[in-house]
Amino acid sequence: MPDRWIQKTIKRKSRKYKPRGKGALTAEAERHGMTVSQFIKHVTKNPDKYNKITKQRVNLAKTLIKLSKRKSKKSNKTKKSKKSKK
């Protein structure tokens, strides 16, 4: 439940009823000739070179990466506990 605010933020639509910012970070990373993870590291090291929106997108991407890692760890733990019970 506490992670629902992220889902709502991502699904929020702009005036033209298209998902806001969908693929924007990937497109910007490709324009700079980097992968998304490389671009995240680059923006983190050089925040003064990028505008506010790009920094916000990078921070959201970092948050989503952390959440997905946590969820995968939890699912691995539950799978191991189910196997040990059998």
CORUR-V242477 format. One record per backbone hydrogen bond with DSSP energy under -1.0 kcal/mol. NH is the residue of the N-H (numbers start at 1). CO is the residue of the C=O. If there is no record, write none. Layout:
nh={NH:NH}
co={CO:CO}
//
This chain:
nh={4:7:8:9:10:11:12:14:17:20:24:27:28:29:30:31:32:33:34:39:40:41:42:43:44:45:46:49:50:55:56:57:58:59:60:61:62:63:64:65:66:67:68:69:70:71:72:73:74:75:76:77:78:79:80:81:82:83:84:85}
co={1:3:4:5:6:7:8:18:14:12:21:23:24:25:26:27:28:30:29:35:36:37:38:39:40:41:42:46:47:51:52:53:54:55:56:57:58:59:60:61:62:63:64:65:66:67:68:69:70:71:72:73:74:75:76:77:78:79:80:81}
//
